């Protein structure tokens, strides 16, 4: 998931204008507009609740087998790559296409940050099991590597911040597939806007670097035998 968060500038109702502007340009690939349940939350409640402020309310999507969706909210827009993952060259190309479109409309004038999030479900060992990861966790005399765990931490990697969450056991429901369980690794790599800088130039210049650092962090979490068991193919 690539996500952009922004502030309104008071003069333009950005969250109200974006869906129509983007749909006019993207309807060839994203012909369907889906209203999300969060759209029914009263606006004053959503704006004053930090957990709801950046929730999307509308989705632009294509055919069932088209893996990309665009989600839009009052202060957020995201590009999601559903299964199967298209790979970074294709995903980053589509991110940059969307960014250029947003720039051309010139209505997002106060960007706050962008982020790149990867969610991976490891199904190698019966969960709960942290044994597939380079994680040592102990509470007093209790070893937690094979106990239910939900872990969240933040790792500074200037100019980025990695928000890492690990959950075991975790269950996910993939549309059109059975429910799956395993150990979930969620890495959200965040880059804040710099005061006085050109956010759009910074985004374009740093996007590949953000991906490379998130990838390095993820593979650093895997034990060598875990990586071998996953059977990666390097291109």
C-alpha positions as CSV (number, residue, x, y, z in Angstrom):
1,X,0.0,0.0,0.0
2,X,1.3,3.4,-1.0
3,X,-0.4,6.2,1.0
4,X,-0.4,10.0,0.9
5,X,-1.8,12.1,3.8
6,X,-2.5,15.8,3.4
7,X,-4.2,18.8,5.1
8,X,-6.9,20.8,3.5
9,X,-6.0,24.4,2.8
10,X,-9.3,25.9,3.8
11,X,-10.2,27.2,0.4
12,X,-10.7,24.0,-1.5
13,X,-12.8,21.0,-0.3
14,X,-10.0,18.6,-1.4
15,X,-11.7,15.4,-0.1
16,X,-14.9,16.2,-2.0
17,X,-13.1,17.2,-5.3
18,X,-10.6,14.4,-5.6
19,X,-12.9,11.5,-6.4
20,X,-14.5,13.3,-9.3
21,X,-11.2,14.6,-10.7
22,X,-9.5,11.2,-10.4
23,X,-12.4,9.2,-11.8
24,X,-12.5,11.4,-14.9
25,X,-8.9,10.5,-15.6
26,X,-8.8,6.9,-14.4
27,X,-12.2,5.5,-15.4
28,X,-10.6,3.4,-18.2
29,X,-8.9,1.2,-15.6
30,X,-11.0,2.0,-12.6
31,X,-14.6,2.1,-13.9
32,X,-16.2,1.3,-10.5
33,X,-16.8,3.7,-7.6
34,X,-17.5,1.9,-4.3
35,X,-18.7,3.8,-1.3
36,X,-17.0,2.4,1.9
37,X,-18.8,2.0,5.2
38,X,-16.6,4.8,6.7
39,X,-18.4,7.2,4.4
40,X,-21.4,7.0,6.8
41,X,-19.5,8.2,9.8
42,X,-20.5,11.9,10.5
43,X,-17.7,14.2,9.3
44,X,-17.2,16.0,12.6
45,X,-16.7,12.7,14.4
46,X,-14.2,11.4,11.8
47,X,-12.2,14.7,11.7
48,X,-11.8,14.8,15.5
49,X,-10.9,11.2,15.9
50,X,-7.2,10.5,15.1
51,X,-8.1,6.9,14.3
52,X,-10.7,7.9,11.7
53,X,-9.2,11.1,10.2
54,X,-7.2,9.3,7.5
55,X,-9.7,6.5,6.7
56,X,-10.7,6.3,3.1
57,X,-14.4,6.7,2.2
58,X,-14.4,5.8,-1.5
59,X,-12.7,3.3,-3.7
60,X,-12.0,3.3,-7.4
61,X,-11.5,-0.2,-8.7
62,X,-11.5,-2.2,-11.9
63,X,-12.3,-5.8,-12.9
64,X,-12.0,-8.5,-10.2
65,X,-8.6,-9.7,-11.7
66,X,-7.2,-6.1,-11.8
67,X,-4.9,-6.0,-8.7
68,X,-4.8,-2.2,-8.2
69,X,-7.3,0.0,-6.3
70,X,-7.3,3.7,-5.5
71,X,-8.8,4.7,-2.1
72,X,-9.7,8.3,-1.3
73,X,-10.7,10.1,2.0
74,X,-11.0,13.6,3.3
75,X,-7.2,13.7,4.1
76,X,-5.8,10.6,2.4
77,X,-5.3,8.9,-0.9
78,X,-3.7,5.4,-1.4
79,X,-2.8,3.0,-4.1
80,X,-3.2,-0.6,-3.1
81,X,-1.7,-3.6,-4.9
82,X,-3.8,-6.6,-4.0
83,X,-2.8,-10.2,-4.6
84,X,-0.9,-11.0,-6.7
85,X,1.8,-8.5,-6.1
86,X,2.9,-6.9,-9.4
87,X,6.5,-6.4,-8.3
88,X,8.2,-3.1,-7.5
89,X,8.9,-1.9,-11.0
90,X,5.2,-2.1,-12.0
91,X,3.9,-0.9,-8.6
92,X,6.3,2.1,-8.4
93,X,5.5,3.1,-12.0
94,X,1.8,3.2,-11.1
95,X,2.5,5.2,-7.9
96,X,4.4,7.8,-10.0
97,X,1.6,8.0,-12.5
98,X,-0.9,8.7,-9.7
99,X,1.5,11.3,-8.2
100,X,1.9,13.1,-11.5
101,X,-1.9,13.2,-11.9
102,X,-2.3,14.6,-8.4
103,X,0.4,17.3,-9.2
104,X,-1.4,18.3,-12.4
105,X,-4.6,18.9,-10.5
106,X,-2.9,21.2,-8.1
107,X,-5.4,20.8,-5.3
108,X,-3.2,19.0,-2.7
109,X,-1.2,22.0,-1.4
110,X,-0.4,20.8,2.1
111,X,1.0,17.3,1.9
112,X,2.0,15.8,5.3
113,X,3.7,12.6,4.5
114,X,3.8,9.5,2.3
115,X,4.3,5.9,3.4
116,X,4.9,2.5,1.9
117,X,3.4,-0.4,3.7
118,X,4.0,-4.1,3.1
119,X,2.1,-6.9,4.8
120,X,3.5,-10.4,4.7
121,X,1.9,-13.5,6.1
122,X,4.4,-16.3,6.9
123,X,2.7,-19.7,6.9
124,X,5.7,-21.9,7.5
125,X,5.1,-23.2,11.0
126,X,1.9,-23.7,13.0
127,X,1.2,-20.4,14.8
128,X,1.8,-18.9,17.3
129,X,5.5,-19.1,16.3
130,X,8.1,-16.4,16.2
131,X,10.8,-19.0,15.5
132,X,10.8,-18.1,11.8
133,X,12.0,-14.5,12.6
134,X,15.1,-12.9,14.0
135,X,13.1,-12.0,17.1
136,X,14.0,-12.7,20.8
137,X,11.2,-12.0,23.2
138,X,11.1,-12.9,26.9
139,X,8.8,-11.7,29.7
140,X,10.5,-12.5,33.0
141,X,11.2,-16.2,32.9
142,X,8.7,-16.8,30.1
143,X,10.0,-17.3,26.5
144,X,7.3,-15.9,24.2
145,X,8.6,-17.2,20.9
146,X,5.8,-19.8,20.8
147,X,3.1,-17.9,22.6
148,X,0.5,-15.5,21.2
149,X,2.1,-12.2,20.6
150,X,1.2,-8.7,19.2
151,X,4.2,-6.5,18.9
152,X,4.5,-2.9,17.7
153,X,7.7,-0.9,17.6
154,X,9.1,2.1,15.7
155,X,12.6,2.1,14.1
156,X,14.2,5.4,13.1
157,X,16.1,5.2,9.8
158,X,16.6,8.8,8.9
159,X,14.8,10.3,7.0
160,X,12.3,7.5,7.4
161,X,10.5,5.9,10.3
162,X,9.6,2.2,10.1
163,X,6.6,1.2,12.0
164,X,6.8,-2.5,12.5
165,X,4.0,-4.7,13.7
166,X,4.2,-8.5,14.2
167,X,1.2,-10.6,15.2
168,X,1.2,-14.4,15.8
169,X,-1.2,-16.0,15.3
170,X,-2.9,-13.9,12.7
171,X,-5.8,-14.7,10.4
172,X,-6.5,-13.1,7.1
173,X,-9.5,-13.5,4.7
174,X,-8.4,-13.1,1.1
175,X,-11.3,-12.5,-1.3
176,X,-12.1,-15.6,-3.2
177,X,-9.9,-17.8,-1.1
178,X,-10.1,-19.6,2.2
179,X,-9.1,-18.0,5.5
180,X,-5.4,-18.3,6.1
181,X,-3.3,-18.1,9.3
182,X,0.3,-17.6,10.2
183,X,2.7,-14.9,11.5
184,X,1.9,-11.4,10.1
185,X,4.8,-9.0,9.5
186,X,3.6,-5.4,8.8
187,X,6.2,-2.8,7.9
188,X,5.1,0.7,7.3
189,X,7.9,3.1,6.1
190,X,7.0,6.7,6.5
191,X,8.6,9.9,5.1
192,X,7.4,13.2,6.5
193,X,7.2,16.4,4.4
194,X,10.1,18.8,5.0
195,X,9.2,22.4,5.8
196,X,10.0,24.6,2.9
197,X,10.9,21.7,0.6
198,X,9.3,20.6,-2.6
199,X,7.3,17.6,-1.4
200,X,6.6,16.2,-4.9
201,X,10.3,16.2,-6.0
202,X,11.3,14.7,-2.6
203,X,8.7,11.9,-3.1
204,X,9.8,11.0,-6.5
205,X,13.5,11.1,-5.6
206,X,13.1,9.0,-2.4
207,X,10.5,6.4,-3.4
208,X,12.9,3.8,-4.6
209,X,15.1,4.3,-1.5
210,X,12.1,4.0,0.8
211,X,11.3,0.6,-0.9
212,X,14.9,-0.6,-0.6
213,X,15.1,0.2,3.1
214,X,11.8,-1.5,3.8
215,X,12.9,-4.5,1.9
216,X,16.2,-4.6,3.7
217,X,14.4,-4.5,7.1
218,X,12.0,-7.3,6.1
219,X,14.7,-9.7,5.0
220,X,16.8,-8.8,8.0
221,X,13.8,-10.1,10.1
222,X,14.0,-13.5,8.4
223,X,16.3,-16.2,9.6
224,X,18.5,-17.7,6.8
225,X,16.6,-21.0,7.0
226,X,13.3,-19.1,6.8
227,X,14.4,-17.4,3.6
228,X,15.4,-20.7,2.1
229,X,12.1,-22.3,3.1
230,X,10.2,-19.5,1.4
231,X,12.0,-20.3,-1.9
232,X,12.6,-16.8,-3.2
233,X,13.3,-16.1,-6.8
234,X,15.8,-13.3,-7.4
235,X,15.5,-11.3,-10.7
